[in-house]
Amino acid sequence: MPNLNRLTVARVKALIAHPPLKKAVYHHDGGGVYLQITPTGAASWLYRYSYLVLPTPPGAKKKKKEHSVGLGSARVVTLAEARAKAVEHRKLRAGGIDPKAQKVGARARTQREAEHRITFADAAERYIGLRESEWSKSNHDAWESSIRLHAKPLHSMIVRDVETSDVLKVIEPLWHEKHATGVALRQRIEAILDWARIHGFRSGENPARFEDHLEQVLTKQKERTSHRASIDWREMPEFAAKLRAAEGSVARLVEWLMLTGARSNEGSGATWQEIDLQAKVWRVPAERMKAKIEHWVPLSDAAIRLLEALPGERDPDDRLFDSAKGKEISNTVQRDLLREIGYPKEAASIHGLRSSLRTWASECAKATERVSESLIAHDSRSDVQKAYERTRFFEERAPLMQKWADHLAKPYDAMTKVVRMRAA
């Protein structure tokens, strides 16, 4: 190509040292390479070229338009490097590719890649936030704590870089010692990575998938269901007496759960607007129920007395039970109360209070299975049936809840308990 390499290294240095006074000046090196120098002293390399404007009407004069592509600062990029870059651009043009369009496209791809570089922790937060409205508070807290406590090695990783070996590092330590925890963690990581793939944050197979993947390296174990400890219904009067001897809002909340058969979060989130003292009913709204169906709980005389003794203004939006700091009482604090009154983890649990009521209803009160299940808001009917029967078995449940409260108030005999345990 004629008229190439017009500039020299010395000439470039001299031009940069003495910038123009009024406007930018362009010094042609040949082959489309230009040295641009501005009055402020800025110096840069450009590759300038022209292309035909299409389509051109028949018989019309062909029009050309000029484009320029930056090759970098002349204070950083040498003359030889600028010429080499220009050669690459000329090769693109020879192949029918517009250098500027390619550069713009490359910049857009780089930007898209940057936008899709999120960490696993960010992906987990967004996925859990997306599902929060669908989940119960306890389920949300279980997901959040599981990822926070057991998936730490993944937190700072770019989600698209997570591989099978990374997943195994967090799952294998739990797989044998705390199998249920390991199983739940694997399922949660798989769901988060699936969400990331669908949103374009990663591609390829899910490294947390079990079938035909992790099952090849993790020992297969029978999925064991660990039932949370519950107190025999015959021993519940003793528990009730110890519970009522404890002071404070946490004890009153646990007593409320014992009397109503409600779940932990249903009781801790209960407000005065849900209570009808005259009708002796607690109407738990659908959004706070696990099945997302409104549930009516008949209140015994003991439950009414408990409510009447509670302090506070009783405004509609006020919770029945609050911590000393005015916050909702967590499941952990409720559980700790059981330990304080003498019931270790293997002997009792908050959820187990529901099991005690359920077993009493069928074994002692001789309630039918469907009525017994309805006491603890278990329901196997279709969603349509549930929606039209919010007060399911309410008339049958009301006397049962009173009998349950009467049973809890019975005096207990410590020796009877000992004899029964020996006989067993």
C-alpha positions in Angstrom: 0.0 0.0 0.0 1.5 3.4 -1.1 2.2 6.3 1.3 2.4 4.1 4.4 4.5 4.8 7.5 4.8 8.6 7.0 5.4 9.3 10.7 8.4 8.4 12.8 8.7 7.9 16.5 10.7 11.1 16.8 8.1 13.0 14.8 5.3 11.7 17.0 7.2 12.8 20.2 7.7 16.3 18.8 4.0 16.7 17.8 2.8 15.6 21.2 5.2 18.0 22.9 3.8 21.0 21.0 0.0 20.7 20.8 -1.9 23.1 18.4 -3.2 26.4 19.7 -6.8 26.5 18.4 -8.2 23.2 17.2 -7.4 19.6 16.9 -5.0 18.5 14.2 -4.8 15.2 12.5 -1.4 13.8 11.2 -1.8 11.0 8.6 0.6 8.1 8.9 -1.0 6.2 5.9 -3.2 3.2 5.7 -6.0 5.0 7.6 -3.8 5.7 10.7 -4.0 9.2 12.1 -2.5 10.9 15.1 -5.0 13.2 16.7 -3.7 16.0 18.9 -6.0 18.5 20.6 -5.2 22.0 22.0 -5.4 20.5 25.5 -2.5 18.2 24.7 -4.5 15.0 24.4 -3.0 12.7 21.8 -4.6 9.6 20.4 -4.5 7.2 17.5 -7.4 6.8 15.1 -8.2 4.4 12.2 -10.3 6.2 9.6 -12.0 4.6 6.7 -15.0 5.1 4.4 -17.8 2.8 3.3 -20.7 2.9 0.8 -24.1 4.0 2.0 -26.6 1.3 1.0 -29.0 0.8 -0.7 -28.1 3.1 -3.6 -31.0 3.9 -6.0 -30.3 2.8 -9.6 -28.4 5.5 -11.5 -27.7 7.6 -8.4 -24.2 8.6 -7.5 -22.7 6.3 -4.9 -22.4 7.9 -1.5 -19.6 7.2 1.0 -19.5 7.9 4.7 -16.5 8.1 6.9 -16.0 6.2 10.2 -13.2 6.3 12.7 -12.2 3.8 15.4 -10.0 4.7 18.3 -6.7 2.8 18.6 -5.7 4.2 22.1 -3.8 7.0 23.6 -0.6 8.0 21.8 1.1 8.3 25.2 0.4 4.6 25.9 0.1 2.9 22.5 3.2 3.1 20.4 3.3 4.0 16.7 4.1 0.4 15.8 1.2 -0.9 18.0 -1.2 1.6 16.3 -0.1 0.4 12.9 -0.6 -3.3 13.9 -4.1 -2.5 15.1 -4.9 -0.8 11.9 -3.8 -3.9 9.9 -6.3 -6.0 11.9 -9.1 -3.5 11.1 -8.2 -3.6 7.4 -8.4 -7.4 7.5 -11.9 -7.1 8.9 -12.9 -4.8 6.2 -11.5 -7.1 3.5 -13.8 -9.8 5.0 -16.8 -7.6 4.8 -16.9 -6.7 8.5 -17.3 -3.1 9.7 -14.6 -2.5 12.4 -16.6 0.1 14.3 -19.7 -2.1 14.4 -17.7 -5.0 15.7 -16.1 -2.8 18.4 -19.5 -1.5 19.5 -20.8 -5.1 19.5 -17.8 -6.3 21.5 -18.4 -3.5 24.0 -22.0 -4.4 24.4 -21.1 -8.1 24.9 -18.6 -7.0 27.6 -21.2 -4.9 29.3 -23.7 -7.8 29.2 -21.2 -10.1 30.7 -20.5 -7.6 33.4 -24.2 -7.3 34.2 -24.4 -11.1 34.4 -21.5 -11.5 36.8 -23.4 -11.9 40.1 -22.2 -13.9 43.1 -23.9 -16.9 44.4 -24.9 -14.9 47.5 -26.6 -12.3 45.3 -28.4 -15.1 43.4 -29.5 -16.7 46.6 -30.8 -13.4 48.0 -32.8 -12.7 44.9 -34.3 -16.2 44.7 -35.3 -16.2 48.3 -36.8 -12.7 47.9 -38.8 -13.9 44.9 -40.3 -16.8 46.9 -40.8 -14.9 50.1 -44.5 -14.1 49.5 -45.2 -17.8 48.7 -43.5 -19.2 51.8 -44.3 -19.3 55.5 -42.0 -17.3 57.7 -40.5 -20.5 59.1 -39.7 -21.8 55.6 -38.2 -18.5 54.6 -36.0 -18.4 57.7 -35.0 -22.0 57.1 -33.8 -21.2 53.6 -32.0 -18.1 54.6 -30.1 -19.7 57.6 -29.3 -22.8 55.6 -27.5 -20.8 52.8 -26.0 -18.4 55.3 -24.5 -21.0 57.6 -23.7 -24.0 55.4 -22.9 -22.5 51.9 -20.3 -19.9 52.9 -17.6 -21.2 50.5 -20.0 -20.4 47.6 -21.0 -16.9 48.7 -18.3 -14.9 47.0 -18.1 -17.1 43.9 -19.5 -15.8 40.6 -22.6 -17.9 40.1 -21.6 -19.0 36.6 -18.3 -20.4 37.9 -19.8 -22.7 40.5 -18.9 -26.3 39.6 -19.6 -29.8 41.0 -16.5 -29.7 43.2 -17.6 -26.5 44.8 -21.0 -27.9 45.6 -19.5 -31.0 47.1 -17.3 -29.0 49.4 -20.3 -27.7 51.2 -22.6 -30.8 51.0 -20.2 -33.6 51.8 -19.4 -32.5 55.4 -23.1 -32.7 56.2 -24.1 -35.7 54.1 -23.3 -38.3 56.8 -23.4 -36.4 60.1 -26.5 -34.3 59.4 -28.0 -36.0 56.4 -31.4 -34.2 56.4 -29.5 -30.9 56.6 -27.3 -31.9 53.7 -30.2 -33.1 51.6 -32.1 -29.8 52.2 -29.0 -27.7 51.4 -28.4 -29.6 48.1 -32.0 -29.1 47.0 -31.8 -25.4 47.8 -28.5 -24.9 45.9 -29.9 -26.7 42.9 -33.0 -24.4 42.9 -30.8 -21.3 43.2 -28.6 -22.4 40.3 -31.6 -23.3 38.2 -33.0 -19.8 38.7 -29.6 -18.3 37.8 -29.5 -20.4 34.5 -33.0 -19.3 33.5 -32.1 -15.7 34.0 -28.9 -16.0 32.0 -26.4 -15.8 34.8 -24.9 -19.2 34.1 -25.3 -22.0 31.5 -24.9 -25.7 31.2 -25.9 -28.5 33.5 -26.8 -27.9 37.2 -23.8 -29.1 39.3 -26.1 -29.6 42.3 -28.4 -32.0 40.5 -28.6 -35.4 42.3 -30.1 -37.7 39.7 -27.4 -39.1 37.3 -24.9 -36.7 38.8 -24.2 -36.3 42.5 -25.7 -39.7 43.2 -22.5 -41.1 41.5 -20.3 -39.6 44.2 -22.5 -39.3 47.3 -23.5 -42.4 49.2 -27.1 -43.2 48.8 -28.9 -43.1 52.1 -32.5 -43.7 52.9 -34.2 -40.3 53.5 -35.0 -40.4 57.2 -37.8 -38.2 58.5 -36.9 -36.9 61.9 -40.1 -36.3 63.8 -39.8 -33.4 66.3 -40.0 -34.5 69.9 -43.5 -34.3 71.5 -44.8 -34.9 75.0 -47.2 -37.8 75.6 -50.6 -36.3 76.0 -51.0 -37.9 79.4 -48.0 -35.9 80.6 -49.2 -32.6 79.2 -50.9 -31.5 82.5 -47.4 -31.5 84.1 -46.0 -29.6 81.2 -48.8 -27.1 81.4 -48.3 -26.5 85.1 -44.5 -25.9 84.6 -45.3 -23.6 81.7 -47.8 -21.5 83.6 -45.4 -21.1 86.4 -43.0 -19.3 84.1 -43.4 -15.6 83.7 -43.2 -13.3 80.6 -44.6 -13.0 77.2 -42.6 -15.9 75.7 -44.2 -18.3 78.2 -47.7 -16.9 77.5 -47.1 -17.3 73.7 -46.1 -21.0 74.2 -49.2 -21.5 76.4 -51.3 -20.0 73.6 -49.8 -22.4 71.2 -50.5 -25.3 73.6 -54.1 -24.3 74.0 -54.8 -23.6 70.3 -52.7 -26.1 68.4 -51.3 -23.3 66.2 -48.0 -23.3 64.5 -45.2 -21.2 66.0 -45.3 -18.3 63.5 -49.1 -18.3 63.5 -49.1 -17.6 67.2 -46.2 -15.2 67.3 -47.8 -13.1 64.5 -51.3 -13.0 65.9 -52.9 -9.6 66.3 -55.9 -8.3 68.3 -58.0 -7.7 65.1 -57.9 -11.5 64.6 -59.6 -12.1 68.0 -63.3 -12.1 68.6 -63.6 -12.5 72.4 -67.4 -12.5 72.3 -67.6 -15.3 69.7 -64.7 -17.0 71.3 -62.8 -17.5 68.0 -59.4 -16.6 66.5 -59.6 -16.0 62.8 -56.2 -16.6 61.3 -55.9 -14.9 57.9 -54.9 -16.9 54.8 -51.6 -15.0 54.3 -50.3 -16.3 57.7 -51.4 -19.9 57.3 -49.1 -22.5 55.8 -51.8 -23.7 53.3 -52.8 -20.0 52.6 -56.4 -20.8 53.6 -58.1 -18.8 56.3 -58.5 -20.9 59.5 -60.8 -20.4 62.5 -59.7 -21.6 65.9 -62.3 -22.0 68.6 -61.1 -20.6 71.9 -61.5 -22.4 75.2 -62.2 -20.6 78.5 -58.6 -20.9 79.4 -57.5 -19.3 76.2 -59.9 -16.4 76.8 -58.6 -15.9 80.3 -55.1 -15.9 79.0 -56.0 -13.1 76.5 -57.8 -11.1 79.1 -54.8 -11.1 81.3 -52.4 -9.8 78.7 -51.1 -6.3 79.1 -51.1 -3.6 76.5 -53.5 -1.2 74.6 -55.0 -3.9 72.4 -55.1 -1.8 69.3 -56.2 -3.9 66.2 -52.7 -4.1 64.7 -51.0 -4.8 68.0 -49.6 -8.3 68.4 -50.9 -10.4 71.3 -47.3 -11.4 72.3 -44.2 -9.3 71.8 -40.6 -9.6 73.0 -39.2 -7.1 75.5 -37.9 -5.1 72.5 -41.4 -4.9 71.0 -40.6 -7.4 68.2 -42.1 -10.7 67.1 -41.0 -13.6 69.3 -38.8 -16.0 67.3 -39.1 -19.8 67.2 -35.6 -20.0 68.7 -36.7 -18.0 71.8 -39.8 -20.2 72.2 -37.6 -23.3 72.0 -35.2 -21.9 74.6 -38.1 -21.5 77.0 -38.7 -25.3 76.9 -35.1 -25.9 77.9 -35.5 -23.4 80.7 -38.5 -25.2 82.3 -36.7 -28.6 82.1 -37.5 -30.1 78.7 -34.4 -31.0 76.6 -34.4 -31.2 72.8 -35.1 -34.9 72.7 -38.1 -34.5 75.1 -40.1 -31.7 73.7 -40.4 -29.2 70.8 -42.7 -26.3 70.0 -44.0 -28.1 67.0 -44.5 -31.2 69.1 -47.3 -29.5 71.1 -49.4 -29.9 68.0 -48.6 -33.6 67.9 -49.7 -33.9 71.6 -53.0 -32.3 70.8 -53.5 -34.4 67.7 -52.8 -37.7 69.5 -55.0 -36.8 72.4 -57.9 -36.0 70.1 -57.8 -39.5 68.5 -56.7 -41.6 71.4 -58.5 -40.0 74.3 -61.3 -37.8 72.9 -62.1 -40.4 70.2 -62.5 -37.7 67.5 -62.6 -38.8 63.9 -59.5 -38.6 61.9 -60.8 -35.7 59.8 -61.8 -33.7 62.9 -58.6 -34.5 64.6 -56.6 -33.3 61.6 -58.7 -30.1 61.4 -57.7 -29.2 65.0 -54.1 -28.6 63.8 -55.2 -27.1 60.4 -54.2 -30.2 58.4 -56.5 -30.7 55.4 -56.2 -33.0 52.4 -59.1 -31.7 50.4 -58.8 -29.8 47.2 -58.2 -26.0 47.2 -61.7 -25.3 45.9 -63.2 -27.2 48.8 -61.0 -25.5 51.3 -61.8 -22.0 50.0 -65.6 -22.6 50.6 -65.3 -24.2 54.0 -63.2 -21.8 56.1 -64.9 -23.0 59.4 -64.4 -26.7 58.7 -65.7 -28.8 61.6 -65.8 -25.6 63.8 -68.8 -26.9 65.7 -67.1 -30.2 66.4 -63.8 -28.6 67.3 -65.1 -26.1 69.8 -66.0 -28.6 72.5 -62.9 -30.6 71.8 -60.7 -27.5 72.4 -62.5 -26.9 75.7 -61.9 -30.6 76.7 -58.3 -30.2 75.8 -58.0 -27.2 78.0 -59.7 -29.0 80.8 -57.3 -31.9 80.4 -54.3 -29.6 80.6 -55.6 -28.1 83.9 -55.8 -31.6 85.6 -53.6 -32.1 88.6 -50.8 -34.5 87.8 -49.3 -37.3 89.9 -45.5 -37.7 89.5 -45.6 -41.3 90.8 -48.2 -42.2 88.1 -45.8 -41.0 85.5 -43.0 -43.1 86.9 -45.1 -46.3 87.1 -46.3 -45.8 83.5 -42.8 -45.3 82.2 -41.6 -48.5 84.0 -44.5 -50.5 82.6 -43.7 -49.3 79.1 
